[in-house]
Amino acid sequence: MFFRKRKKVKRPLYRRIINVFIYFGVGLIALLMITFAITQTSTFRNWLRETVIEQVNSSTNGQLFIERIDGTVFTSLILNNTTLTLEGDAILKAGKIEIKTSPLKMLFKIIYFRKIEIKDATIALLKDENGELNISRLIPPSEEPEDMEPSEFNWKIQVADLSLNGIYVKLQSYSYKNSKANYDVINSDDFRVNDLNISLAAFADIKENEFEVTINNLSAKPNLNYFKLNELSGKLLLVDDKAAVTNLNLITDRSQISKSAAISNYNLLGDDKGRKIEDASMRVDLAATDFNFDNLTSFIDATNLLKGDVTTHVSASGSLNNLNIEKLIVELQDSRLEATGKLRRITGGDKMTIKTVFTDSYINQNDANNLLHTIELPVYEELGRLTFDSLSYTGSPLNFNSGIKLKTDRGNVSASAHLNLEKDEFEYDINIGTKNFDIFSFTGIPSDLNSEASLKGIGLSPGKIIAQLKLNGDGSTIDGNYFQNLDINADGSDGIIKTGLSFI
């Protein structure tokens, strides 16, 4: 009885299934731990380095070199002293490339980078006489036929921290490959950026057409004499048919600009569904403090005619077919222009129409002369600051009405005009009035003009002109002579101009 065989206990099926899962889980964890431990060894990292180099060198036209790999392939990988060359020219030299990932996010179809950092790197892009970049020859053309079937990428990509520190970027023609020159205006054959630093976060869902970039800081020193980017920050958002730029701040060594803008009802990247960008709803708010035109001239040579600092505030909303200028303020040292208005059919060329009204505006002539420094505008110091009680413009570039009421230290001037330049012989209807206005600055003759004048006609050539001029200067003084009554009339037609003058 002491050696009686114990009765075998029969376990239920569910218990055996649970045990199988437990053993499988323990085995999988053990395997992962062993694999993780192996990837931490220098032997594995050397094997990985050699494998990566071999694969890149065999599948591309370039030559890759990596001095050392640190970290682990699962969560953190660091490439030290990496060089990629093509045809004897180094495309990339990087002291450190670090990539930190979160593999568990892949369970949710998210390619997640906790950190991507490139430090102390040189990126050299060279272009030939046809404008083709050397990097375009890095990967040889595929011998396999191109797959024309559209494929859907339904993974999301997220980068929590992308950092570029101490980057030197060169975009040059081969003839400028060793250039160290700086320029007043950007040279597309020799553009170099030193000390490029970027810190940003990004998210992309290509399937849903959703993109987001948050720039924490971007700074750079290009090879331009009058432009240095101290800071650029802001947020860019694109969701389906909506896009926005918010809190965009740009600070250079000479300017400071803040901007926010948004557009909706138009897909900037995908199918626009027949919609036109002219009909898209948009809003723009811009503030430029002490904006220096040298910064703009560094990229657009034509703006070289403008010089100095200007402060600008702009608020606008609507569409390119119907844009409301809610606020436009331009300030120089002792000048100010403030306007509201409407712009219609902005992309329509000569069909565009403009309606603007200026208020609380004045101009110091020296400011205008300094701003347009290449033109040498005449400055009439005796007139002092020019104050606009009103200034308006309505119409298209070639057919418009304009009006002005101007105050000076030497009297007042008012004017209204209609010009139609769309016809072969353009039409005009101009009215000018003065009150106690002294024209000594223009003629050298002291005066006190109280006048009303009108000029209406078609054409200017003597043989085709049809025009009528009327001027009344009752109560005016010219060179010490008082005119109780002063009338000048002129009529032109059929190549003949008749004039009449009467005064008392």
C-alpha positions as CSV (number, residue, x, y, z in Angstrom):
1,M,0.0,0.0,0.0
2,F,2.9,2.3,0.6
3,F,3.9,2.0,-3.1
4,R,0.5,2.5,-4.6
5,K,0.6,4.6,-7.8
6,R,-0.7,8.1,-7.4
7,K,-3.8,8.8,-9.5
8,K,-3.0,11.2,-12.4
9,V,-4.9,14.5,-12.3
10,K,-6.4,15.5,-15.6
11,R,-6.2,19.3,-16.2
12,P,-9.0,21.0,-18.0
13,L,-8.4,22.3,-21.6
14,Y,-8.5,26.0,-20.7
15,R,-5.8,25.4,-18.1
16,R,-3.5,23.8,-20.6
17,I,-4.1,26.7,-23.1
18,I,-3.2,29.2,-20.4
19,N,0.0,27.3,-19.6
20,V,1.0,27.3,-23.3
21,F,0.5,31.1,-23.4
22,I,2.5,31.5,-20.2
23,Y,5.4,29.4,-21.5
24,F,5.3,31.2,-24.9
25,G,5.4,34.6,-23.2
26,V,8.2,33.7,-20.9
27,G,10.1,32.3,-23.8
28,L,9.5,35.3,-25.9
29,I,10.6,37.7,-23.1
30,A,13.7,35.6,-22.5
31,L,14.5,35.7,-26.3
32,L,14.0,39.4,-26.4
33,M,16.3,39.9,-23.3
34,I,18.9,37.7,-25.0
35,T,18.6,39.6,-28.2
36,F,18.7,42.9,-26.4
37,A,21.8,41.9,-24.5
38,I,23.5,40.8,-27.8
39,T,22.7,44.2,-29.4
40,Q,24.5,45.9,-26.5
41,T,27.8,44.2,-27.3
42,S,30.6,45.9,-29.3
43,T,30.7,42.8,-31.5
44,F,27.1,43.3,-32.7
45,R,27.6,47.0,-33.2
46,N,30.7,46.4,-35.3
47,W,28.8,43.8,-37.3
48,L,25.9,46.3,-37.8
49,R,28.3,49.0,-38.9
50,E,30.0,46.8,-41.4
51,T,26.6,45.5,-42.7
52,V,25.2,49.1,-43.1
53,I,28.3,50.2,-44.9
54,E,28.3,47.2,-47.2
55,Q,24.6,47.6,-48.1
56,V,24.9,51.3,-48.8
57,N,28.0,51.0,-50.9
58,S,26.6,48.1,-52.9
59,S,23.2,49.7,-53.6
60,T,24.3,53.3,-54.3
61,N,26.9,55.2,-56.3
62,G,28.3,56.6,-53.1
63,Q,30.8,55.5,-50.5
64,L,29.7,55.4,-46.8
65,F,32.0,55.4,-43.8
66,I,31.0,55.2,-40.1
67,E,33.7,55.2,-37.6
68,R,31.7,53.8,-34.7
69,I,28.1,52.9,-33.7
70,D,26.9,53.3,-30.1
71,G,23.6,52.5,-28.4
72,T,21.1,49.9,-29.4
73,V,19.0,49.3,-32.5
74,F,15.8,49.1,-30.5
75,T,15.7,52.5,-28.7
76,S,18.8,54.6,-29.3
77,L,21.3,54.5,-32.1
78,I,24.3,56.8,-32.4
79,L,26.5,57.1,-35.5
80,N,29.9,58.7,-34.9
81,N,32.0,60.5,-37.6
82,T,29.8,59.5,-40.6
83,T,30.9,60.4,-44.1
84,L,29.1,59.9,-47.4
85,T,31.0,60.7,-50.6
86,L,30.1,60.7,-54.3
87,E,32.6,61.0,-57.1
88,G,35.3,62.1,-54.7
89,D,33.1,64.9,-53.1
90,A,31.8,64.6,-49.6
91,I,28.0,65.1,-49.6
92,L,27.7,64.6,-45.8
93,K,30.2,64.7,-43.0
94,A,28.6,64.4,-39.5
95,G,30.3,64.3,-36.2
96,K,27.2,62.8,-34.5
97,I,23.9,61.3,-35.7
98,E,21.6,60.2,-32.9
99,I,18.2,58.5,-33.4
100,K,16.0,57.6,-30.5
101,T,12.8,55.6,-31.2
102,S,9.8,54.1,-29.4
103,P,9.2,50.6,-31.0
104,L,6.0,50.1,-29.0
105,K,4.3,52.9,-30.9
106,M,4.5,50.7,-34.0
107,L,1.7,48.6,-32.5
108,F,-0.5,51.6,-33.2
109,K,0.9,52.2,-36.7
110,I,3.0,55.2,-35.6
111,I,6.6,55.6,-36.6
112,Y,7.7,57.5,-33.5
113,F,11.1,59.2,-33.1
114,R,11.7,60.5,-29.6
115,K,14.8,62.3,-30.8
116,I,16.7,62.9,-34.0
117,E,19.9,64.9,-33.7
118,I,22.6,65.8,-36.2
119,K,25.5,67.6,-34.8
120,D,28.6,69.2,-36.2
121,A,27.8,68.3,-39.8
122,T,28.6,69.6,-43.3
123,I,26.2,69.1,-46.1
124,A,27.6,69.9,-49.6
125,L,25.3,69.9,-52.6
126,L,26.9,70.6,-56.0
127,K,25.1,71.3,-59.2
128,D,26.3,71.1,-62.8
129,E,25.7,73.5,-65.7
130,N,22.2,71.9,-66.2
131,G,21.3,72.6,-62.5
132,E,21.3,68.9,-61.7
133,L,22.4,68.2,-58.1
134,N,25.1,65.6,-57.3
135,I,22.8,63.9,-54.8
136,S,20.4,63.0,-57.6
137,R,23.0,60.7,-58.9
138,L,23.5,58.9,-55.6
139,I,20.9,56.2,-56.2
140,P,21.2,54.5,-59.6
141,P,18.0,54.2,-61.7
142,S,16.0,51.1,-61.0
143,E,15.9,48.4,-63.7
144,E,12.5,47.1,-62.5
145,P,9.4,48.6,-64.2
146,E,7.8,51.4,-62.2
147,D,4.7,50.3,-60.3
148,M,1.9,52.5,-61.6
149,E,-0.6,51.2,-59.0
150,P,-1.3,53.8,-56.4
151,S,-0.3,52.6,-52.9
152,E,-1.7,53.9,-49.6
153,F,0.6,54.7,-46.7
154,N,-1.6,54.5,-43.6
155,W,1.1,54.9,-41.0
156,K,1.6,58.0,-39.0
157,I,5.0,59.6,-38.5
158,Q,5.9,61.7,-35.4
159,V,9.1,63.3,-34.4
160,A,9.1,64.7,-30.9
161,D,12.5,66.4,-31.1
162,L,14.4,67.1,-34.3
163,S,17.7,69.0,-33.6
164,L,20.3,70.2,-36.0
165,N,23.3,71.8,-34.3
166,G,26.3,73.5,-35.8
167,I,25.4,72.5,-39.4
168,Y,27.2,73.9,-42.4
169,V,25.2,73.7,-45.7
170,K,26.6,74.5,-49.2
171,L,24.6,74.7,-52.4
172,Q,27.1,75.6,-55.1
173,S,28.0,75.1,-58.8
174,Y,31.2,73.1,-59.4
175,S,33.0,76.3,-60.4
176,Y,32.3,77.8,-57.0
177,K,33.1,74.6,-55.0
178,N,35.9,76.2,-53.0
179,S,34.5,79.7,-52.7
180,K,34.5,81.6,-49.4
181,A,32.9,84.8,-50.8
182,N,30.1,86.8,-49.2
183,Y,27.5,88.7,-51.2
184,D,25.1,91.7,-50.9
185,V,22.5,89.7,-52.8
186,I,22.0,85.9,-52.8
187,N,24.0,84.0,-55.4
188,S,22.2,80.8,-56.5
189,D,25.6,79.4,-57.7
190,D,27.3,80.0,-54.3
191,F,24.9,79.8,-51.4
192,R,26.3,78.8,-48.1
193,V,24.8,78.7,-44.6
194,N,27.0,78.5,-41.6
195,D,26.1,77.6,-38.0
196,L,22.6,76.4,-38.9
197,N,20.6,75.4,-35.8
198,I,17.1,73.9,-35.8
199,S,14.8,72.6,-33.1
200,L,11.4,71.4,-34.1
201,A,8.7,68.8,-33.6
202,A,6.6,67.3,-36.5
203,F,3.7,65.1,-37.2
204,A,2.4,63.6,-40.5
205,D,-0.6,61.5,-41.3
206,I,-0.3,61.2,-45.1
207,K,-3.5,59.2,-45.5
208,E,-5.6,61.9,-43.7
209,N,-3.6,64.7,-45.3
210,E,-2.7,66.1,-41.9
211,F,0.7,67.7,-41.2
212,E,2.0,69.8,-38.3
213,V,5.4,71.4,-37.7
214,T,6.3,73.3,-34.6
215,I,9.5,75.3,-35.0
216,N,11.0,76.0,-31.6
217,N,14.0,77.8,-32.9
218,L,15.9,78.2,-36.2
219,S,19.0,80.3,-36.6
220,A,21.6,80.6,-39.4
221,K,24.4,82.7,-40.8
222,P,24.2,82.7,-44.6
223,N,27.0,84.1,-46.8
224,L,25.1,87.4,-47.1
225,N,26.5,90.7,-45.9
226,Y,23.2,92.2,-44.8
227,F,21.2,89.2,-43.4
228,K,21.7,87.0,-40.3
229,L,18.8,85.0,-39.0
230,N,18.9,85.1,-35.2
231,E,15.6,83.4,-34.5
232,L,12.7,81.8,-36.4
233,S,9.8,80.2,-34.5
234,G,6.2,79.3,-35.1
235,K,3.7,76.6,-35.9
236,L,2.6,75.4,-39.4
237,L,-0.6,73.3,-39.7
238,L,-2.2,71.6,-42.7
239,V,-5.4,69.6,-42.3
240,D,-7.2,68.5,-45.5
241,D,-8.3,71.8,-47.1
242,K,-7.2,74.1,-44.3
243,A,-3.7,75.5,-43.6
244,A,-2.4,77.9,-41.1
245,V,0.8,79.6,-39.9
246,T,0.5,80.9,-36.3
247,N,2.8,82.9,-34.1
248,L,5.5,83.0,-36.7
249,N,8.3,85.2,-35.4
250,L,11.4,86.1,-37.4
251,I,14.2,88.1,-35.9
252,T,17.3,89.1,-37.8
253,D,20.2,91.4,-37.0
254,R,18.2,94.3,-38.5
255,S,14.5,93.4,-38.4
256,Q,11.7,91.7,-36.3
257,I,8.6,90.3,-38.0
258,S,5.5,88.5,-36.5
259,K,3.0,86.9,-38.7
260,S,-0.1,84.7,-38.6
261,A,-2.0,83.5,-41.7
262,A,-4.7,81.0,-42.5
263,I,-6.4,79.6,-45.7
264,S,-9.4,77.3,-46.0
265,N,-11.5,75.7,-48.7
266,Y,-8.5,74.8,-50.8
267,N,-6.3,71.7,-50.7
268,L,-2.7,72.9,-51.0
269,L,-1.3,69.3,-51.4
270,G,-4.0,67.0,-52.6
271,D,-7.0,67.2,-55.0
272,D,-8.5,70.7,-55.0
273,K,-11.8,69.2,-56.2
274,G,-12.2,71.8,-58.9
275,R,-11.9,74.7,-56.4
276,K,-9.8,77.7,-57.4
277,I,-7.3,79.3,-55.0
278,E,-8.8,82.7,-55.9
279,D,-12.0,81.7,-54.1
280,A,-10.2,80.3,-51.0
281,S,-10.9,82.0,-47.7
282,M,-7.9,83.5,-46.1
283,R,-6.6,85.8,-43.3
284,V,-3.3,87.5,-42.8
285,D,-1.9,89.5,-39.8
286,L,1.6,90.8,-40.1
287,A,3.6,93.1,-37.9
288,A,7.1,94.2,-38.8
289,T,9.0,96.3,-36.3
290,D,12.0,98.2,-37.7
291,F,12.0,96.2,-40.8
292,N,15.2,97.0,-42.7
293,F,15.1,96.8,-46.5
294,D,18.6,95.5,-46.7
295,N,17.2,92.2,-45.4
296,L,14.8,92.0,-48.4
297,T,17.5,93.2,-50.9
298,S,19.6,90.2,-49.8
299,F,17.1,88.0,-51.6
300,I,15.5,90.4,-54.2
301,D,17.9,92.6,-56.0
302,A,15.1,94.9,-57.4
303,T,14.4,96.2,-53.9
304,N,17.8,97.9,-53.8
305,L,16.1,101.2,-54.6
306,L,14.6,101.1,-51.0
307,K,16.7,101.9,-48.0
308,G,16.3,102.2,-44.3
309,D,13.9,101.0,-41.6
310,V,10.1,100.8,-41.7
311,T,7.4,99.6,-39.3
312,T,4.5,97.9,-40.9
313,H,1.2,96.5,-39.6
314,V,-1.2,94.6,-42.0
315,S,-4.5,92.9,-41.3
316,A,-6.5,91.5,-44.2
317,S,-9.2,88.9,-44.7
318,G,-11.3,87.5,-47.5
319,S,-10.1,85.9,-50.8
320,L,-7.9,86.8,-53.7
321,N,-11.1,87.7,-55.5
322,N,-12.4,89.9,-52.7
323,L,-9.8,90.9,-50.1
324,N,-10.6,93.3,-47.3
325,I,-7.7,95.4,-46.1
326,E,-8.8,96.0,-42.5
327,K,-5.6,97.8,-41.5
328,L,-2.5,98.9,-43.3
329,I,0.0,101.1,-41.4
330,V,3.4,102.1,-42.7
331,E,5.7,104.2,-40.4
332,L,9.0,105.8,-41.1
333,Q,11.0,108.0,-38.8
334,D,8.7,111.0,-39.1
335,S,6.1,109.7,-41.6
336,R,3.0,107.6,-41.3
337,L,0.5,106.1,-43.8
338,E,-2.7,104.4,-42.6
339,A,-5.2,102.9,-44.9
340,T,-8.2,100.6,-45.3
341,G,-9.6,99.2,-48.5
342,K,-10.7,96.4,-50.8
343,L,-8.8,94.5,-53.5
344,R,-10.8,92.6,-56.1
345,R,-9.6,90.1,-58.6
346,I,-6.0,90.3,-57.4
347,T,-4.8,87.7,-59.9
348,G,-6.7,89.3,-62.8
349,G,-3.9,91.6,-64.0
350,D,-5.4,94.8,-65.4
351,K,-8.8,93.6,-64.3
352,M,-7.9,94.0,-60.7
353,T,-9.7,96.8,-58.9
354,I,-8.5,98.7,-55.8
355,K,-10.4,100.8,-53.4
356,T,-8.3,102.5,-50.6
357,V,-8.8,105.3,-48.2
358,F,-5.9,106.8,-46.3
359,T,-6.5,108.6,-42.9
360,D,-4.2,110.1,-40.3
361,S,-1.4,110.1,-42.7
362,Y,1.6,112.4,-43.2
363,I,5.0,112.4,-44.9
364,N,8.3,114.0,-44.1
365,Q,9.9,114.7,-47.4
366,N,13.3,113.7,-46.1
367,D,11.9,110.3,-45.1
368,A,10.6,109.7,-48.6
369,N,13.9,110.8,-50.1
370,N,16.0,108.6,-47.8
371,L,13.7,105.6,-48.5
372,L,14.0,106.0,-52.3
373,H,17.7,106.8,-52.1
374,T,18.5,106.1,-55.7
375,I,15.9,108.5,-57.2
376,E,17.0,111.8,-55.5
377,L,13.5,113.2,-55.1
378,P,13.3,117.0,-54.7
379,V,12.8,118.1,-51.2
380,Y,10.9,121.4,-50.6
381,E,11.8,122.3,-47.0
382,E,9.5,125.3,-46.9
383,L,6.4,123.1,-47.2
384,G,7.3,121.2,-44.1
385,R,5.6,117.9,-43.2
386,L,2.9,117.0,-45.8
387,T,-0.4,116.0,-44.0
388,F,-3.1,114.2,-45.8
389,D,-6.6,115.0,-44.6
390,S,-7.8,112.4,-47.1
391,L,-6.3,110.3,-49.8
392,S,-8.3,107.8,-51.9
393,Y,-7.9,105.5,-54.9
394,T,-10.7,103.6,-56.6
395,G,-10.5,101.6,-59.8
396,S,-8.2,99.4,-61.8
397,P,-4.5,100.1,-62.5
398,L,-5.5,101.6,-65.9
399,N,-8.9,103.1,-65.1
400,F,-9.2,104.8,-61.8
401,N,-10.4,107.7,-59.7
402,S,-8.2,109.4,-57.1
403,G,-8.6,112.2,-54.6
404,I,-6.4,114.1,-52.1
405,K,-6.6,116.8,-49.6
406,L,-3.1,118.0,-48.5
407,K,-2.0,120.5,-45.8
408,T,1.5,122.1,-45.8
409,D,3.2,124.9,-44.0
410,R,2.7,127.0,-47.1
411,G,-1.0,126.4,-47.7
412,N,-3.4,123.7,-48.7
413,V,-3.9,121.7,-51.9
414,S,-6.9,119.5,-53.0
415,A,-7.3,117.4,-56.1
416,S,-9.4,114.8,-57.7
417,A,-8.7,112.9,-60.9
418,H,-10.2,110.3,-63.2
419,L,-7.8,108.6,-65.6
420,N,-8.7,106.0,-68.2
421,L,-5.5,104.6,-69.8
422,E,-7.2,101.6,-71.4
423,K,-8.0,103.4,-74.6
424,D,-5.6,104.3,-77.4
425,E,-6.1,108.0,-76.6
426,F,-6.5,108.0,-72.8
427,E,-9.2,110.1,-71.1
428,Y,-8.6,112.4,-68.2
429,D,-10.7,114.6,-65.9
430,I,-8.6,116.5,-63.3
431,N,-9.6,119.1,-60.8
432,I,-7.1,121.0,-58.5
433,G,-7.8,123.5,-55.8
434,T,-5.4,125.6,-53.7
435,K,-6.0,127.8,-50.6
436,N,-3.3,130.3,-49.5
437,F,-0.8,128.1,-51.2
438,D,2.7,129.6,-51.8
439,I,4.5,128.2,-55.0
440,F,7.8,129.9,-54.1
441,S,9.4,126.5,-53.5
442,F,8.7,125.5,-57.2
443,T,9.0,128.8,-59.1
444,G,11.0,131.1,-56.8
445,I,8.1,133.6,-57.0
446,P,6.3,134.4,-53.7
447,S,2.6,133.9,-53.9
448,D,-0.7,133.3,-52.1
449,L,-2.8,131.2,-54.5
450,N,-6.5,130.7,-54.0
451,S,-7.5,128.8,-57.1
452,E,-9.7,126.2,-58.8
453,A,-8.5,124.5,-62.0
454,S,-9.9,121.7,-64.2
455,L,-8.5,119.9,-67.1
456,K,-10.7,117.5,-69.1
457,G,-10.0,115.9,-72.4
458,I,-8.9,113.0,-74.6
459,G,-5.3,112.4,-75.7
460,L,-2.2,114.6,-75.3
461,S,-0.6,114.6,-78.8
462,P,-1.1,118.1,-80.4
463,G,-2.7,116.7,-83.5
464,K,-5.3,114.6,-81.7
465,I,-5.9,116.4,-78.5
466,I,-9.4,117.3,-77.5
467,A,-9.2,119.1,-74.1
468,Q,-10.5,122.0,-72.1
469,L,-8.6,123.9,-69.4
470,K,-10.2,126.3,-66.9
471,L,-8.4,128.1,-64.1
472,N,-9.8,130.6,-61.7
473,G,-7.5,132.4,-59.3
474,D,-9.7,135.1,-57.8
475,G,-8.2,136.7,-54.6
476,S,-4.7,135.4,-55.3
477,T,-1.4,137.2,-54.9
478,I,1.5,136.6,-57.2
479,D,4.9,138.3,-56.7
480,G,3.3,141.0,-54.6
481,N,0.5,141.6,-57.1
482,Y,-3.1,141.1,-55.9
483,F,-5.6,139.7,-58.5
484,Q,-9.2,140.4,-57.6
485,N,-10.1,138.4,-60.7
486,L,-8.0,135.9,-62.6
487,D,-9.3,133.6,-65.3
488,I,-7.4,131.4,-67.8
489,N,-9.2,129.3,-70.4
490,A,-7.8,127.0,-73.1
491,D,-9.5,124.7,-75.6
492,G,-7.8,122.3,-77.9
493,S,-9.2,120.4,-80.9
494,D,-8.3,119.5,-84.4
495,G,-4.6,120.4,-83.7
496,I,-5.5,123.9,-82.7
497,I,-5.3,125.3,-79.2
498,K,-7.1,128.5,-78.3
499,T,-6.3,130.4,-75.0
500,G,-7.9,133.2,-73.1
501,L,-6.7,135.3,-70.2
502,S,-8.4,137.9,-68.1
503,F,-7.4,139.5,-64.8
504,I,-8.1,142.6,-62.7
